[in-house]
Amino acid sequence: MSGFFLPDLIAPRRVIGTREFDFARHIAVMAVINRTPDSFYDQGATYALEKAVEAVDAAVADGADLVDIGGVKFSPNDGELPASEELDRVMPLIEAAMAAHPDLVISVDTFRYEVAHAALEAGASIVNDTTGLHDPRLADLVAQRPRTQLIITHSLAQPRTHYPRPTYADVAGDIAALLRARVEVALARGVRPEQIIIDPGHDLNKNTFHTLELTRRMAEITEIGYPTLAAVSNKDFVGETLDRPRGERLSGSLAAMVACAFLGARIVRMHNVRESVDAIRMTESILGWRPPSYTTHNL
């Protein structure tokens, strides 16, 4: 026995875009590229198109399996952003990324039907809806495209709406119940089980105590059976736990990421790609899925 939680996965072998993934023996690293002027982590470092394209190239070179492109923050603090402006931010980057890396698996981080539709038409393969499928039409888009995936995330508020002082009767149980309910909505609209990924939404409508408990009880989420994404990178629960400002949360983020992986997460969404890829490949080797690159020690 390994001592780690290895969930029974629904359709672990999946074709996404042009690539095949086996989530029974592989943990995918999803790089984060935000075309926003004030993203919570990089504060707009990849807002300019040329900088965003460079970031995609770097993520691919550093070993990212997937790239998640977003044009709108989850937080509503910067006011409403029209769909037209979100499209102006994400579409040129998706098109440039696909031109440079035709086999790249691109995820679009959006809650808007029109943005998701345009992104999929341009070559994206994943709709990453961090609002918990508040617009069920997103499921319709994925249902129509066999090689695409829908990420269903736990969050309570309407898109880009504050949700002060969230409370839970049972953090992991409540999150699992909502995810199961939203998955049923997707299935009812024609999305196939092999197209669904779930995300418990670290920090989304949760305080630090909630997110820490969610992380240590991650197995209660991954046992639902769909490949689970853990988006823990540089988030406030890391900063508040370690008293570290943005830009100094890498070590804590990697620790949370590996904890989630050992508890069954099969996709990790991270800003620091090279360090995350190394940590995940090491995790896979500890799990017995990946042989060492070479062996000379004590041989």
N, C-alpha and C positions, 0 to 999 in steps of 0.2 A: 504493500500500500504506500502511496506517495505522501499521504498526510495533507494533501491539498484538495480543494473541492473541484471536481471535474464534472460539470453538469452534462446531462444528456441533452444534446442540442437538436433542435428541429432543423433538418436539412443543413447540416454543417458544411457540406460542399456546395458552393454557390458560384455561379458565373455572374460577375458584375462588370458590365461593360464588356471589355475584351479579355478580362482576367478571370482566372479561377482561384477561389479561396477555399481552403479547408480549415474551418474554424475549430475542428476537433484537434488539430495539431499545429495551429498557427495563430498568433496574436497580431493583428494588424495595427500599424501605427498610422494614425490620421493626422496629417499636418494641418495647422490652422493658418489661413491667410485672410486677413480682414482688410477690406477696402473701405475703412471708416476713418474719419479724421481724428477720432478720439477713442479708439478701442481700449478696453480696460487694461490690457497688458502692454501693448507696444505704443500706445498713445499716438497712433497715426503713422507709424514707421513704414507701413506698406499701403498707405492711402494713394500715393502717386502710382499711376499704372506701371511705370517702368520699375519702380521698387517692388511692386507686387509680383511682376513677372520674374524679377530676380529672385524673389522669395520662393516662388514655385520651383524654379530651376534648382535652387539650393536644397529645397526639401526633397526633390527627386534624387539629387546627387547624394544626399545624406541617408537615403534608404526608406523614405516614406512609402507606405503602401497605398495611401489614399491622400487626397488633398481636399480640405473643406474650405470653400470660398463663401464669404459672407459680406453683405453690404450694409447691414443694419445691426446695431447693438441690441442685445436682449433688454438692456435697461432702457426705460422710457425717458431718462433725464434730459436728453437732447431734443425732445419734442418730436412731433410727427415728421416722418420722412415719406414723401410720395413714392408710389410704386415706380413711377417713371425715373426718379433719381436712383432708386435701388437698382433698377435695370441698367442705368448708365454706369453704375459702379461695378456690377458683377459681370455683365455680358462681355465687355472687352477683355477682361481677364480670363474668363472661361475660353473664349475664342483663341486668345494668344497661347494659353496653356495647352489646348488641344492641338494647335498647329505645331508647337514645339515638341510635344510629348503625346503622340497619337494614341498610345495605349494607357495613358494615365487615367486612373479612376478618380473622377471629380465628384465631390459632394457639394450641393448648394445649400447653404444655411439660410432658409427663408420660411416664412409662414404664409406667403402670398402665392395664390394660385398662378397669377400671370407671370411672376418671376420664376417659379418652379417650371412652368410650361416652357418658357423661353430657354431656360438653362438645359432642360432635358433635350430640347430640339437641337441645341448647340453641341451636345455631346456629353453633358453631365450624366452620371449614372445613379446618383443617390439624392433623394430629397431628405434633408436633415431639418425636421420641423421641431424646434425647441419649445413650441407652445402646446404640445399635447394633442395635435390634430384638431385644433379649434375650427379649422376649415376642412371638413371631410372631403372636399373636392380634391385635395392633395392626394388622397388615396386613389381617386379615379385615375389620376395621371400615371401613377405607378402601376396600377392594375392593367393599363393598356400597353405596358412595355415590359416584356418578360425579363430583360437583363438589368432591370433597375431595382433599387431597394428603397424602402421607406423607413426612416428612423423615427420612432415614436418616443417622445421624451415626456417624462413626468414634470408638469408644471401646472399650477392652479389658476393663475391669473389669465385674463384675456391678453392677447398679444400686446406687449409694450405698455403694460399697466402695472402700477405699483400694487403690491400685496403685503401690507405691513403686518408684522407680528404673526407670521403663520404658526398654526398649532396643529399637532397631530395626536391622535389617540395612541397610535402605534406606528412609528415612523416607517419602518420597513414594510410592515403589513399594509399600511395605507397606500404607500407608493406602489407596492405590488398589485393591490386591488385596482387602482386607477389605471395602471399600465395594462392589466388584463382587459379592463373594460374598453380602453381605447383600441387595443388590438382587435377586439370583437367588432368595433366599428369599421376598421380597415378591412377585415375579412368579409364583412357583410357587403362591402362595396367592391368586392372582387379581387382584392390583393391576396396573393397566394402566400401561404405560410413561409415559403422559402424566400419571400421578398421582404420579410419584416425583421428589423433590428430594434431593440429597445434600449432606452437610456434612462436611468433613474433621476437624472437631472441634479447632479451635485451643485449645491448652492442656489438652485433655481427655486424661489419661494421657500427657502429653507434657511435657518440660521446655522451658525457653526456647530452647535451641539447636534442639531438634526443631521447635518452632513457627516459629522464624525460617526454618529451611530449608523447612518446609512452605510458608510464605508466598511465598518466592522461587521455589518450584517448583509454584506453584498451578496452572499450566497443565497439569501432569500429572494433576491431579484433574479440572479442568473439561473436559479432552478426553474423559473418560468419556462425556460427552454429555448427561447429565441436568443441568437447571439446578442450579447449585451455590450454596449459602448459605455466607457467610463471617461467623462470629460472633467478631469480634475486639475488641469494645468494652470498653475499660478493663480488659483482662485482665492477668494477672501478667506475661506475656511483654513487654507494653508497659512496665509498671512497672519490671521488672528491667532491661530494655534501657536505659531513660532515667533510672533512679533517681528515679522519681516515685511518690508515694503515691497511694492511691485518691483520686479527686477532682481529680487533676492529670494525667490521662492522655489528655485529649481530643485534643490535637495528635497524639500518637503513634498513637492509635486511628484518627484520620482518615487518617493516612498509610498505615497498614496496610490500612484499608478500600479506599482508592483503588488501592493496589498490587494487591489481590485483584481488584478490578473490572477493571483493565486486563489482568489475566491470566485473565479469563473468568468471574469470579463474577457471578451475576445477582440475588442477594438478599443484602442486608447486614443483620445483626441488631445494632442500635445503641441505646445509652441516650440519647444527646444527639441528639434527632430533628432539630431545626431545622438545626443545623450539618451533620449527616450528609446531610440532604436537599439542602442547598445544594451540598455537595461532590459528591454523586452526580449532581445535575442538571448541574453543570459538567463532570463526567466524560462524561456522555452527549453534551454539546455538543462536547467535544473529539473524541469518537468519530464525530461527524457525524450523530448520531441526533436531536438536539434543536436547533431554531433558537434564536438569542438572543431574549430577551423583547422587546428593542427595539434599534435600531442608529442611532446618530447620530455616533459617533466617526469622524472623517475622511471623512464622507460629505457 
